[in-house]
Amino acid sequence: MSHFTSEDEALLQSMLRQLLQSVKEKITGAPSVECAEEILLHLEETDENFHNYEFVKYLRQYINNTVGSVIEEETEKCTSAQNQGEVSGYDTLVQHVTKKTRESKEYREMMHALKNVMMVVVESLINKFEEDRMRNKELDSKTRNGRQSGCYTDNCSDSDSSLNQSYTFMSQEQLQLLVERLDPIQPKEVRQEALQTLCFVPPSDILNSEGWPTLRKHLTASLADPDATLGEKVLRFYAKTFSSSPFNMTRDVYTSLARHLELYFLSGEYSLRVSAGLDVSNTDVNRLLKKVRLLNEYQKEAPSSWIRHPEKYMEEVVESTLSLLSVKHEANPDFLSPVYFLALLDIKAVWFKKWTHAYYSRAVVLRLLEKKYKSLINAAVQQCLDYFEFCKAVVNKKSRVNDFFQQDSSDKQNFSYTGSGLQYIYFVHSLCLLGRLLIYKQGRNLFPVQLKNKKDNISITDLLVLFTQLIYCSPSYPKAPVAAHADNYSPASLVMEILQVFCDQTGCTAECLYTDAVIDALLHPVQSLLSGTEVYINCLETTLIDVADILARIAAVDDGLSLLLYGENEKTAKENRPTAVHIIVQFTKKLLHDDISHLSGSELLPVVKGAFIFVCRQMYSTCEGLQMLIPYGLHESIAEAWKKTSLLSERVPTPVTGVESTSSISLESKNTLLWEETLLDALLNFSATPKGLFLLHSTGALNDCVNFMFSSLSKKLQVDEYEEFGNRVIVTQMATTPTGAVALQSSGFIKALVTELWALLECGKDDVRITQPKSTPVDPIDRSCQKSFLSLINLLTYPAVFELLSKQDIPNKQMYSLREVPTDVIDIIDRLIILNSEAKIHSLFNYEQSHVFGLRLLNVLCCELNTLLLLETQYKVSQVLLTAQEENVTEPSEGPGDFIIDALSVERNHVLVRINLIGGPQERILPSRVLDEGNDPYIWPMFSSFPLPRCYLAEIPRKAKFRQDKDLDKLLLLLKSPEKQTGWTEICRKLFCKVMKARPEIISGTTTDVDVKNESLSSVQQLGVEMTVRYGKYLNLLEEHAENDLCFVLMNCEKFLKQHQRTVVSSLRCLQERSSGYDWFASSIFLIMSGDGEKTLTFLQDFSRLLVSAFLWLPRLHKSVHLPITTVESGIHPVYFCSGHYIEMLLKAELPLVSSAFHMSGFTPSQICLQWITQCFWNYMDWSEICHYIATCIFLGPDYQIYMCISVFKHLQQDILKHTEAQDLQVFLKEEALHGFRVSDYLEYMESLETSYRHMLLKDMKNIRVQNT
């Protein structure tokens, strides 16, 4: 059926009329045009007779006849394709057929024909409607037009089409006649009849007519008419206009209504007073409220459409509103102004929130407030002040009864408001309006304000202090049934909403909240409780919880944290005035010791404790915050509370099957368990910083905290991003220490990590339905495994590797089951790195991908030289890789085969060069791991035996010709005779800095044969000696027999250091050994002394007396008697908990972007810096820069070690940000040398850091001997 006949048109017209009549009741009941359209669109879902309508049957048959063959054909094609597997799993049959049918030619022709015929049918219906209307007009031309019984859409009007109204269409002459009949001089009956007719005329016709200006005046007059019926009909017309006309038409109606109300409030007939209250059941009051309500409804809807119209239209609406709300009687302060009525209907000022949400309208509103209607803001501020004065009066009377809302406690049918109730409603409206206003900069520019009864201006700070005081100064509310929602409008909850919004913003918080006055106001109840003064606060516990909530939000932002720690102005802070941090931590300690008498026995006491602990946690989880809290020993107080609670939780009975939980575990026991977890979580977050982790270890709760963390991570399927970053940072900090690594191992964390990695790498997830083969990974490490790869890198620091792998043998089984899943780090090395048997290779489903993963992991691990020595001595990693390379060759008929270039051989070649060459960025050349385009994709020579090809060694550096330097001569002369001059140290410093800045190249290590048996050195030490000597010879610093000299130095160093070591009984492997790694510093000094063992030992012996030796020469403090026993037993070196801590602290202050990048990566600056410092920057800097590093720290002080690391991060800032985005920051920092970094270039920067931080850093560095808290 490609076309329609006239019979078809008549039939369709009849069926459509029948359908409209059948659904008439549903459509006429719709509240708006949009709802009516929704009813029609979803008629099939809501009307059970839908498929019985003749119109629907006709359409279904027509569609079937037209496109039925297309549907059947596409269905067959799709079914056939599915059987052959060509259609993917998510393309269903219905979706595919529907898409193809809609694209067919038959479908397009059908829709075109339907559209044409329906236009004809609808036009016929409209014509019939016009004919009926004209017939009625002829019968009674002077009376109102008859309303039609049917409901038809109007496609000719400019207004929205509506199916829930019956419309009468009028000509201009008829509309003019209607305007004349609405003139106030006409009899009441004529006006009522005209208004009745007006309600059935499309509003757009009226608003577009020539007589609208006159009609508007008549309608305004009718609103003021004593006859309520007239006013009701006008309001009904206004409401209809608002709901169905565009903004450019309705703004006229709105402004006329607002002007009418303004004139009414200014007229003599209005006499309502605030003190008299308000009876909303009164007819006149009820009519007034209806008018204001209509205005308010429009206020809330208009912002959604006014942006599409000229700004002047919107400005008219805004100005008419502000003009109305500004109405007041100066002579009568008791005048019940329009703002009270608006507050009754919109108590939280939603209208103002919507008007200021978008800049388009906000700019107009705030401009008008500033220029013409600032009295509105003044009145709102005054109302808040008046309420606060009332609250203070109530508190002074020691009363707990509130006058407000007294009507709520009476009968539900009482619809009257007392005067105080009206004042409170206006106060809530003012509070919400001001809270919204302060969010925006233009709004804050309206302050300060000048009030008539105040001498001083009211600033933003004054207002925020007032808001804050309302949290704890407001009296309580009667607990009546009708007042069930009173809490939503209580001052405390309203102020909390406002302050929470401020804390979520970025621009306004610094200007509003970050002031000492506001913080003092927040802490007032806390200070009162601390000082023991009498407190008149209702719901004290709730108030304290609210205060803690705001403080925690402030502390979560860097600027807010700085305010709590140092005050508004750190430089001008008063010494006799404690900053907020001191008050908070003192109060928290008193809470933990149950030393607050006002709260004793309170059910909410644990919640209050938890809230303030969380505030402290926000501070001590940062380096600068922890520094302020350390003197208070908060970690000890929390640990003590946890130990007490854990004893109680042990008594909780085990749940019994079949017994209700309420009987087997009491509510008190559940609360005890919850409190214990809160305390463990608080303790765990100390480990977010190096020194915090050291303090956590001293509490003895480290293992329990790690167990809690792992349990929490196992239970939480989803955590927010910030929490995930925080957990990753904590794990990274833990893994940097021996005790933390052991705790992670015993908790099951490492097992879970390894198991998850294996599932991703080898097995895939069991719960993923495979509909097609998994794509072959393009990257060396697939994106699905990247997170696990980075987690392993964070975990496997040298302290962790030593604890987990020292003296651990590789399993090397004869056979591996395909179902055998690794559970430990040693298994990962066995199954992914050291693949030295066919059994291991055949046990992998994805051999190449998994082995590449293992080799990449090995490459990163071996960047830490101590880890490299351990793996090489225990597992002969180099030999395993060389053997694999030797086997990976072609098999020609004659001669040796060529190396096969594949992903594995390229990776192995890179690892072999890296682990067998020592050198900085300009001293060694590492082969690429990426193939090039062209005929020769891999230009780097491969090898299967030592020595390495010469091409990987950079050109041997030549000794620069030594030129005399006056400053250097002066420095050397001073060093030889220190007793001859006063201020010797300072002069040396200045000369050293001068030489370093002018000619840094002349300061470098260029300054015998002893037959010593080296059997007493461990295999790790011997391998370290070989690497050092090889590097020294490359640098032309050592002679042929230097190996014996270095062994002599190291053995004497061990003997010397052993005299200063404690005897410690510990399960930690690092404390069971004479040393926990190779002595890279002593080796560096040996090279500086050009292999002179005697000079080296003499220097080290003298050097050991200096403070700087504790931080440059790490073995110096291994199990040292100079450290407290608790420090020694922790196995944590001062370089980590002192230098590493301050590196993170200074990094956040000096390079915030870099600090944030580390946090987002889940990596820590302290970990990579500990690696750099431990190996004296070997492999990261060229030899000359290493000499400069050592010399700088010795000459200028141990704190320069920290400044050096900050300088490196400053040098790498752009690279760090780039690699953070690429999600491989850890890999970059560990693998890449410090290209282009020169100590002399950053000496001035380091001097500036010294000026700012030396006093604090040196003080703490000197205190490591007593660092037991």
Secondary structure as GFF3:
##gff-version 3
##sequence-region A 1 1269
A	DSSP	alpha_helix	6	22	.	.	.	ID=ss1
A	DSSP	alpha_helix	24	28	.	.	.	ID=ss2
A	DSSP	alpha_helix	33	41	.	.	.	ID=ss3
A	DSSP	alpha_helix	43	46	.	.	.	ID=ss4
A	DSSP	three_ten_helix	50	52	.	.	.	ID=ss5
A	DSSP	alpha_helix	54	83	.	.	.	ID=ss6
A	DSSP	alpha_helix	93	102	.	.	.	ID=ss7
A	DSSP	alpha_helix	105	139	.	.	.	ID=ss8
A	DSSP	alpha_helix	172	181	.	.	.	ID=ss9
A	DSSP	alpha_helix	188	198	.	.	.	ID=ss10
A	DSSP	alpha_helix	203	207	.	.	.	ID=ss11
A	DSSP	alpha_helix	212	223	.	.	.	ID=ss12
A	DSSP	alpha_helix	228	244	.	.	.	ID=ss13
A	DSSP	alpha_helix	247	266	.	.	.	ID=ss14
A	DSSP	beta_strand	278	279	.	.	.	ID=ss15
A	DSSP	alpha_helix	283	301	.	.	.	ID=ss16
A	DSSP	three_ten_helix	302	304	.	.	.	ID=ss17
A	DSSP	three_ten_helix	306	308	.	.	.	ID=ss18
A	DSSP	alpha_helix	311	325	.	.	.	ID=ss19
A	DSSP	alpha_helix	338	345	.	.	.	ID=ss20
A	DSSP	alpha_helix	350	355	.	.	.	ID=ss21
A	DSSP	alpha_helix	359	371	.	.	.	ID=ss22
A	DSSP	alpha_helix	374	396	.	.	.	ID=ss23
A	DSSP	three_ten_helix	406	409	.	.	.	ID=ss24
A	DSSP	beta_strand	416	417	.	.	.	ID=ss25
A	DSSP	alpha_helix	419	437	.	.	.	ID=ss26
A	DSSP	alpha_helix	441	444	.	.	.	ID=ss27
A	DSSP	alpha_helix	460	473	.	.	.	ID=ss28
A	DSSP	three_ten_helix	481	489	.	.	.	ID=ss29
A	DSSP	alpha_helix	491	504	.	.	.	ID=ss30
A	DSSP	alpha_helix	507	512	.	.	.	ID=ss31
A	DSSP	alpha_helix	516	531	.	.	.	ID=ss32
A	DSSP	alpha_helix	540	555	.	.	.	ID=ss33
A	DSSP	alpha_helix	558	566	.	.	.	ID=ss34
A	DSSP	alpha_helix	580	592	.	.	.	ID=ss35
A	DSSP	three_ten_helix	597	599	.	.	.	ID=ss36
A	DSSP	alpha_helix	605	620	.	.	.	ID=ss37
A	DSSP	alpha_helix	623	629	.	.	.	ID=ss38
A	DSSP	three_ten_helix	630	632	.	.	.	ID=ss39
A	DSSP	alpha_helix	634	649	.	.	.	ID=ss40
A	DSSP	alpha_helix	661	664	.	.	.	ID=ss41
A	DSSP	alpha_helix	667	684	.	.	.	ID=ss42
A	DSSP	three_ten_helix	685	688	.	.	.	ID=ss43
A	DSSP	alpha_helix	690	699	.	.	.	ID=ss44
A	DSSP	alpha_helix	702	715	.	.	.	ID=ss45
A	DSSP	alpha_helix	721	735	.	.	.	ID=ss46
A	DSSP	alpha_helix	738	747	.	.	.	ID=ss47
A	DSSP	alpha_helix	749	758	.	.	.	ID=ss48
A	DSSP	pi_helix	759	763	.	.	.	ID=ss49
A	DSSP	alpha_helix	783	795	.	.	.	ID=ss50
A	DSSP	alpha_helix	798	805	.	.	.	ID=ss51
A	DSSP	alpha_helix	825	828	.	.	.	ID=ss52
A	DSSP	pi_helix	829	833	.	.	.	ID=ss53
A	DSSP	alpha_helix	838	842	.	.	.	ID=ss54
A	DSSP	alpha_helix	847	861	.	.	.	ID=ss55
A	DSSP	alpha_helix	865	875	.	.	.	ID=ss56
A	DSSP	alpha_helix	877	887	.	.	.	ID=ss57
A	DSSP	alpha_helix	903	916	.	.	.	ID=ss58
A	DSSP	three_ten_helix	950	952	.	.	.	ID=ss59
A	DSSP	alpha_helix	966	976	.	.	.	ID=ss60
A	DSSP	three_ten_helix	978	980	.	.	.	ID=ss61
A	DSSP	alpha_helix	984	998	.	.	.	ID=ss62
A	DSSP	three_ten_helix	1000	1002	.	.	.	ID=ss63
A	DSSP	alpha_helix	1019	1034	.	.	.	ID=ss64
A	DSSP	alpha_helix	1042	1058	.	.	.	ID=ss65
A	DSSP	three_ten_helix	1069	1071	.	.	.	ID=ss66
A	DSSP	alpha_helix	1080	1088	.	.	.	ID=ss67
A	DSSP	alpha_helix	1093	1103	.	.	.	ID=ss68
A	DSSP	alpha_helix	1109	1112	.	.	.	ID=ss69
A	DSSP	three_ten_helix	1114	1117	.	.	.	ID=ss70
A	DSSP	alpha_helix	1125	1130	.	.	.	ID=ss71
A	DSSP	alpha_helix	1134	1134	.	.	.	ID=ss72
A	DSSP	pi_helix	1135	1140	.	.	.	ID=ss73
A	DSSP	alpha_helix	1141	1150	.	.	.	ID=ss74
A	DSSP	alpha_helix	1152	1161	.	.	.	ID=ss75
A	DSSP	alpha_helix	1165	1174	.	.	.	ID=ss76
A	DSSP	alpha_helix	1183	1196	.	.	.	ID=ss77
A	DSSP	alpha_helix	1200	1211	.	.	.	ID=ss78
A	DSSP	alpha_helix	1213	1221	.	.	.	ID=ss79
A	DSSP	alpha_helix	1225	1231	.	.	.	ID=ss80
A	DSSP	three_ten_helix	1239	1242	.	.	.	ID=ss81
A	DSSP	alpha_helix	1243	1262	.	.	.	ID=ss82
A	DSSP	three_ten_helix	1263	1266	.	.	.	ID=ss83
###
